[in-house]
């Protein structure tokens, strides 16, 4: 049994990791203030773990949470594209203070392993697709608030790597690429499409409806279903090398237009795409090279249409409205 602290453990990815760590017989402590997470994601297993309700920006709280721990999985952050634009200073505060507090707490409490969640956003507009881990990281425009998220992640990577050389036996960085699944939140493209289609389906009489989107629809992503993602993450945790960096995702690239069409098909509708203004600084295409992860034994199981069906079914049952 290994003793893990998962920061951001009531979030979408964090809670899925917590469940898997528990299933494999580990002790798990969660640190989260539920600013975007929700304790309900840990229903059924809450009695099997320790939950610390606290803020990653508090150095004392983080240090207390690290006591007696063997490994810290640091996922606490402010995610959701809309926050990059509306609360960039908070995104950076959580990101930078969080990684500083985690590194300091690990050193003081002699925690020798750190698993850091980074992001595909650190690549911004990558020079090649699929994109491997050696591609340079960049901030194209410091005046664009969107890059607050990537900036905080790049700082976190630099902290982890450089502190890792001196103070840790093992530091590993993973870069998630468009993880999706039930209960992933409300600020991402798939849940927004699902909820909007549900609403339009109620209002529309015909089988073909007009569906506005952001951008042209030719933009593309490679989405990874949460179960596949956690499989990949567990391989990284168990087999990843010290100071190793790993993309986690799939190579099934799909256009945003196709995503909208697949969501519409789930609701029994056909749509006419109405292109809109793209988000300033948004990346046109994103698809990871997962060769390093495959060398650890990774093989995703879910095709996009399979994972989308499960996800759309969950969101179709929700009563929350867009806007």
C-alpha positions, -999 to +999 in steps of 0.1 A: +000+000+000+012+035-010+000+067+007-011+092-019-022+128-016-044+139-046-048+177-048-079+186-067-093+152-059-130+161-061-126+174-097-135+154-128-100+139-134-090+139-098-119+119-086-114+093-113-078+089-102-088+087-065-112+059-073-086+039-092-059+044-065-083+031-039-094+002-061-057-008-063-054-009-025-037+024-018-043+049+010-057+082-005-060+117+011-078+144-010-071+181-007-098+203-024-119+233-016-146+223-041-143+256-060-148+235-091-149+201-077-177+183-059-176+158-031-205+139-048-180+126-073-165+105-045-199+091-034-195+055-024-158+057-016-157+088+008-155+064+037-124+048+023-103+080+022-094+111+040-107+144+027-091+177+037-113+207+028-087+234+021-072+258-004-041+249-024-030+286-020-026+281+018+010+269+025+000+256+060-029+236+046-008+220+019+019+211+044-005+195+068-020+175+039+014+162+030+022+147+064+028+110+062+024+109+024+046+089+000+035+106-032+016+138-042-005+138-073-009+175-079-040+182-100-055+213-082-060+241-107-087+264-121-098+247-154-125+256-179-118+278-209-142+305-199-122+312-168-090+317-188-106+348-203-127+360-173-104+353-143-068+351-156-054+365-124-071+338-103-060+311-127-024+322-122-027+327-085-039+291-080-014+277-105+017+294-092+010+295-055-002+259-057+030+245-072+052+266-049+033+253-019+033+217-031+071+217-037+078+234-003+055+210+016+070+180-001+105+191+009+096+199+045+076+166+049+102+145+030+078+134+003+100+121-025+076+116-053+056+142-072+031+135-101+022+168-118-008+174-140+001+198-169-019+204-200-019+202-238-024+240-237+013+244-230+019+236-267-004+264-279-002+262-317+021+233-321+045+231-351+035+195-359+005+172-355+006+147-339+025+166-312+052+149-292+065+159-258+097+176-271+078+204-289+088+238-275+063+254-250+053+290-257+031+319-247+023+337-280+009+369-265+011+379-228-017+404-234-042+376-242-058+365-209-063+330-223-027+322-219-029+326-181-037+289-180-008+277-201+015+302-183+007+287-149+012+252-163+045+260-178+057+275-145+045+244-127+065+222-151+096+243-146+092+241-108+087+204-108+116+196-131+141+219-114+131+211-078+129+175-088+166+173-097+176+182-062+148+173-038+128+144-052+136+108-061+109+108-087+090+136-106+067+128-135+047+153-156+016+142-176-001+163-202-038+155-206-054+160-241-091+168-241-104+144-215-141+139-215-168+118-199-199+120-176-199+148-150-169+166-165-182+200-157-201+226-177-176+248-194-163+225-221-174+219-256-189+184-253-212+192-223-221+226-238-231+209-271-251+182-253-271+207-231-277+230-261-289+201-283-312+190-255-327+225-253-330+229-291-346+195-294-373+206-270-379+237-290-375+225-326-404+209-346-383+196-375-356+169-375-330+194-389-321+223-367-297+252-368-267+248-345-244+278-338-208+270-329-177+290-321-153+290-350-157+274-384-161+238-373-130+227-391-110+230-359-101+196-346-092+178-313-083+143-302-106+135-273-098+108-248-125+091-227-120+093-189-116+055-185-088+054-211-072+085-196-070+070-161-055+037-176-028+059-191-022+079-160-018+048-139+008+035-163+026+068-160+025+067-122+037+031-120+062+029-149+071+065-158+107+076-155+121+103-132+117+137-149+097+121-176+070+139-195+040+120-210+011+130-233-021+111-224-048+110-250-057+094-283-047+099-319-083+098-331-085+134-344-121+147-350-134+181-362-156+202-339-182+201-367-182+163-365-185+165-327-216+186-331-230+162-356-224+132-334-241+150-305-271+158-327-272+122-339-275+110-302-306+133-299-320+120-332-315+152-350-296+166-381-281+200-379-270+229-400-238+243-386-238+281-381-201+292-378-192+319-353-164+340-342-134+319-329-120+324-295-090+347-296-059+326-292-077+292-296-057+264-313-069+252-346-057+216-343-046+195-314-037+158-314-010+142-293+018+118-302+014+091-276+043+069-286+060+073-252+029+062-234+024+032-257+059+021-248+046+017-212+018-005-225-010+020-232-038+011-256-070+032-255-102+011-257-129+037-264-136+052-299-150+087-297-186+077-306-186+051-278-174+075-251-197+103-265-228+081-262-220+075-225-213+111-219-243+125-238-266+101-219-254+115-186-258+152-197-292+145-213-304+137-178-292+170-164-316+200-161-290+227-161-293+252-189-267+269-210-265+307-206 
